[in-house]
């Protein structure tokens, strides 16, 4: 948002949840920084400094508020410039890139120099990459101390600290007390059991849960995903070991409840980051809706479904295969082929007879030499999937290295059988590209023409220029409208 101090101060006086995560208030008189929704008394204007991120506040010497818990705020920096180098760098840091690698390694993955990366971070985030990573670790550790019963030793490890000593030192520096004292103060108790961990994943309202879950339901891969209006479950593989995640809404609250049942908790933070992207929890729906509502056709759709999100994906390879299976056929037919693929080539799980999650999605290596046509696909489409698998396996496709939407499309379209529609859809789901737009999609054309326009694929592409940089959200509105129109016609 606009970081004009007077605007920010009006926001914190209102405690409006829609500003949560967009900025943080650092209070000079107390040395503490807070979320705009903090229940504490509003500080005097003269004592307030407004920061674009928690990392920037901590880098300036402020410590997190124990009442409003900045670690629970929606992750504003990760949304800023999702298609930019900063957005990709934040995503990689969120996946633990600096837990085991260096800033130079991260810059190399992004195709830029280390000094340039540091400069970008200081300009756009207000802190260095290392500070952002350290903030991520500390805020995640604070969340785990507050929300889980994990022993402190395990919290240190799952938060990315290489030793207990470093964990304790970093915690004392920021919070002014050791972790055990904070846990005692919060009334939390440790538990050595390995039960699944349930956490709150916050978001900025509004959030259209029903549209998000319905989108995932009709595209679910049987055996991998189990989706209903009440919640979402799926099998996952992290660090080569299987797990299960389950997500459900919490009525009346601005968060989802997510349960992580993982064999290796060192990957918990990564699982949380991916789950947030899967449900598009870090976007600013209010700003997007306001922009799209300036279009007379989209205005009606936005009013009907405020807070519409673009569901992401658990894995890049999985959603890329699913997109190829969906080329030029119905969504239900694509799900049938996906089920056959998983049953033929997926990794079986030791699931009970009543459990619907029975497989892990095949790794790229498993499909390079597989007889994919045996599931009923055409020889050409089966070959496209094999070529895709080989490109993922040998690194020719690494979407994290794409420095723009156009670069991601170019990378994907090198695989025979993948065109702009498929590439844009993959970028929309995997990268969270807010401006991705599957040009030529028949459902998009059908929807906007049913709404009173007379457009072709070419003229729709021209019209969509006015929806930048939120074309992916415009596409979601049109897909929803198409479903509503077709369902109404069948009644």
N, C-alpha and C positions, 0 to 999 in steps of 0.2 A: 504494500500500500504506500501512499504518499507519506514520507517520514516527516512531514511538517509538524514541528513540536506542538503547536496549538491544536492541530487535528488529533494527534495522538493523546493529548491531555483530555480532550473532550471524550475520546473513546474510553479512557480508563475511568472517567467519572461515571460513564453510563454502564460500565461493566457488561457491555453487550457481547454475548458469546461469539458473534460473527467476526469480532476482531481478534479472537483468540488465535495465537500463533503467528499473527502478521508482524508483531513487533514485541519487544520486551521493555519494561520500564526499570531503569536503574536508578535507585534512590541514593543520592549522594550522602544524605544525613545518616543512613543506616548501613550503607555498603551492601545492600541486598538488591537483587533484581527480581521482578515479578512478571506474571502474565497480566494482560488487561482485565481479566476476570477475577483477579485476586480479591478475596473477601475482606482484606485488611483495610483500614481507613485510608482514603485517598491522600497521598502525600501532597505537600505544597508544590505548586508549579515550579518554584525556583529550585527545588531539590531534585527535579526529575531530568534524567537523560534518557533518550529513546534509542534503543539498539535494534538492528535488523535481525539479530540471531542471539541465541543463548551463548554461542561460542564467543561472539563479540563482547557480550557483557562480562563473561568470565575472563576474557583476555584483558579487559579494562580493570580487572581486580574486584569485581562484584561477585558475591556468592548467591546461590539460588535460594529463593524463598522456600521455607519448609511448609508454608500453608497452601500456596497455590501450586507448588510443585511444577516448575518449568519443564521438567523431564516428561510431564504428561501432556504438554501442549502439542497441538498438531505441528508437524515438521515444516514450518514455513520455508526455510532456505532451500529445501529440496525441491520446492515447487518453482522457485524463481528461475526462469530461463531453463525449462526442462530440456529444451533442445540444444542448449548451449554446452560449452565445455565445462562450465561450473556445474550445471545440472548433472552431467555424466560423472564428474569427479565426486560430487556429493553422493551420488548413487553408489559408486564404487567404495567410497569410504564407509557408507552405510552397510556395505556387504563385507567390511573388514579388510579392505585393501591395505590399510596402514597398520593393521594389527601384526602382520607378519612381513610386510614389504616396506620400502622407503618411499619418500616423496618423489625421488627420482624415478623409481619403478612406476609409480602412479602416473607421473608425467609422460613416461614412455608409452604406457597403455593408451594415453590420450593423444599421443602424437605431437606433443609440444615440449618445450624445455622446462626444466625445473624452476628456473627464475621466473619465467613467464607465468607458470601455474601459481607460484606464490603471489605474484603481483595481482593476478586475477582474483585470488581469494581475498587479499587485503582490500581490493577495490569493491568487490561485490558482496562479500560475506562479512568483512570487518575483522577477520582473524585468519591465521595461517592454516594450511591443511593439517599440520600436527595438532594445533589447538582445537580444530574442529573434531579431529579423531579423539583427542583426549576428553573433550566435552561429551562426545557421544558415549565414551566408555563410562565416564563418571555419572552422567544422567541416567544411563541404562542401569548402572549398579545401584543408584539411589532408588530407581523404580523397583528393582528386584528386592531390595531391602524392605521397601514399603509394601509391595504387593505379593511377595512370595515368601515361603518359609524355607527357602534354600539356605544351607549353611553359608557363612560369610566366605569361607575358603572357596566354595564352589562358585559363589557370585563373582569373586575376583577373577576366576578363570573364564567363566562364560562371558564376562564383560570385556575380555581382551587384554587383561593385565598379565604380564609375563611372570609376576611373582607377587606374593602376598605383601611383601615389604613395599613394593611400588604402589600397590593398591592402597595400603594404609597411609603412606606418605601423601599421595595425591588427594586422598579424602580429607586428611587433616588440613591440608593447604587450602582447600576450597570451603569445607564445611566447618573448620575450626574444631573438629572433634574426630575421634576414630569411628569407624563404621559400627563397632559393637555398641558404642554409646548412643548413636542415632537409632539403631534398632531397638534398644532398650527404651529410648524416649518415645518412639512411635508405638510401643507396646507390641511389637512383632516378635514372634518366637521362631527359632530355627527348627527345621524338621529334616532329618536325614533320609526320609523315605524318597523313593523315586517316582512318586505319583505324577501324573500329567500336571503341567503348570497352566493356570488360567490367568490371563492378564486383560486389562482394559486397553483397547486401541482407540484413542480419541480422534475426533474429526470436528471440522467446523460445520455447523448446520447452515442450511438444510441438507439433509441426506435422503435421497430417494432409494431406500432399501429394497422395496418391492421391485422396482425396475432393474436394479443391479442383480438381484438374486434370480429374477426371471430370465435375464440375459444369460447368466451362467447356467441355469437349469436346462434350457433348451439346447445348449451347446456342450453339456456335460459329457465326459467320456465314461461310459459304463465300466465299472471295475476299478476306475481311478477316482471318480468323483461321485458324490451322493448329495444331491441338492434338492431342497424343498423350500417353501416359503418361510419355514421356521429356522433354517440354517444351512450351512455348507460344510461338508466334510470331504477330505481327499487324502490320498496317500502321497507321500513325498520321499525324496531321497536327498539326504544332506551328508556330505562327507562319505558317500558310499554306503550309508546305513539308512534303513527305512524308518519312517515315522508317519504319524497321522496328525493333521491339524483339523480343528473344528471351529467354526465362526458362527455366531448368532447375534441378532440385534438385541438391544436392551431398551425397551420402550420407555420413552420419557427422558432418556439420557443421551448425551452427545458422545457416545462411544459404542463400539462393538465389543463383545466378549469373545476372546480367542483362547482356545485350549490347545497347547502344544504337547504332544506325546512323542518325544524324540529319544532315540537310543543314545545320542551323544549331545549333551546340553551345551557343548562348546559352540554349537551351531544355532543356539536359540536366538541370538541377536539377528543373525542373517534371516532366520525364519520369520521373525517379526517384521523386518524390513520388506521382505517379499510379500508377506500377507497384507501389509499396508498398501503396497502397490497393486496387489490383486483387487482390492476393494476401493482403490483410488481415494484413500483417506486424506491425502495431503493437498488436495486442490481447493481453490477458493471459489466455491459454487456461486456465492453472491456476486462476485465480480464477473464471472463467466456468464451467468444468467442475465446480468444487466447489459452486457455487450450484445449478446445474441437477441435480446428482446427488442433491440433497435430495428431488427428486420421484421416487417409486418407479418410474414408467414410464420417465422420461428417464434414470434412473440406469443402466439396462441399456444404453441407447444410448450414453451418455457413456463407460461402461467399454469398450464395443466400439470407439469412435472418439475417443480422447482427442486434443485439439488440433484439433478440427474448426473450420474458419474459414468466414466468410461472404465469398465472392468478390465483389469490387467491380466497377467498370466503368471503361473508358477514357474514355468521354464520356457526359455526361448525356443529350444528345439521342439518341445511338445506342441506349442501353439503354432509353430511354423508348419509342422506336419499336419496339424488339424486344419490349418488354412488351405493347404494343398488338397486335402480330402474334401473340402467344401467348395472347391472350384466348380461352378456351373451346375451344382446340384442343390437339393433342398437341405436345410439344416438337419432335419431328421435323418435323411439318407447319409449325410456326412457322419453323424453320430453312430450310425450302424457300422460304417466302415471303420471308424475309430475303435469301436468295441472289438471288431474282428482282428484288427491290427494288434491291439493290446493282448487279446487272448492268445494270439499266435506267437507273438514275439516279446511280450512284456515279461517282467520278472515276477513270478508268483510270490505272494505273501502268505505267511502262516496265519491266515484269518480263520475265524470261527465259521461254522456253516451258515449263520444268519448275517454275517458281515458282508456288506456289498462292496467293500474296498478289498479287492483280492489281488491286485497287481500294482507294480511300479511301471511307469511308462518306459518303453524301450530306450536305451541309450543309443546315441548315434552309431556306435560301433556295431550294435546288434542288427542294424538294418542295412549296412553297406552291402553285404552279400546275401541278404535274405530274399526269399522268393515272395516278394510282396504282392505280386499279381495273384497269388493263390487265394487272397481274401476277396477276390472279385473285382479288383481294380483293373483298368486298362493297362496294357504294357507301358504305354507312354507315361501315365501318371505314376505307376510303380517306379519307373526309372527316375522320374523327377525326385521322388522321395529318397531313392538310393543316392542320387547325386547330392541332394541336400545333406544327407547323413554324412557323406564323405567330406563335404565342405565344413560342416561343424566339427568333425573329428580332427581334421588337419589344420584348423584355424583360419581357413579362408573366409569363413563367416564368423565374425566376432562383433556383434552389434554394439557392444560397449565401446569399441574403438571408432565407431562411426561418428564423425564430428558434426553431422547435420542430418536432417530427414532425407535430403537428397542423397547423401553418402550412404545411408542405410539402404535406401531403395536400390542404388547402383550395386551395392554389395550383394543383395539378395537376387537381383535380376540377372546376375551372372550364371545362376543355376538355370539350365534349360527347363522351361515349363513354369517358371515364376515370372509373372508380369507385374506391372504397376499396381493393379488392384490387390494382388496377394501381398506384395511388399508393403504397401501402405497399411493394410490391415494388420500385418505382423508388427509394424512400427507402432501402430496405435495400441496394440495389446501388450507387446513386450517392453517397449521403451517408454510407454506412457506419453507418446508424442501428442501434444494437444492439438497440433495442426495437421495431423495425418488425415487423409481424406481418400477413401477408395473410389476414385473417379470411375464412372461407368457402372457402378453397382446398380443392378436393376431395381432393387428395393428402394434405394434412395430416389431414383427417377420416378418410380411408381408413386411413392409417397408425396413428393412435392407436386406432381401433376394432379394427384387426387385432391390436393389442397388448393387447387385453382390456378396453378402455373401451367405453362406449355413449354417445357424445356427438353432439350436433347442432352446427351452426355456432354457435348462440347459446351452448350450454353449453361448447363448446371455447373461445370467447372469454373466458368466466368463468374456466375452468380456467387459461388462459394468463396471467391476472393474477398468478398465483403465480410465473411465470417472469420477471417484470420484474426488472431492466431488460435482460434477455438474451433476449427473445422471438425475435429474429432467429436466434439460435444454436439455440434450441429448434426453430424451424421447419426449420433445416438438418438437425438430427438426425432429425426426422420425415420430411422428404423423402428422406433417405438410407435410412431404414427402409422407406419405401414402395417405393423402387426395389429394395431387397434382397428384400422380400416378393414383389413381382411377378415379379422375375427367377427366384426360387426356384419360383414356381408354374408357370412356363413350362417348367421342366426336367422 
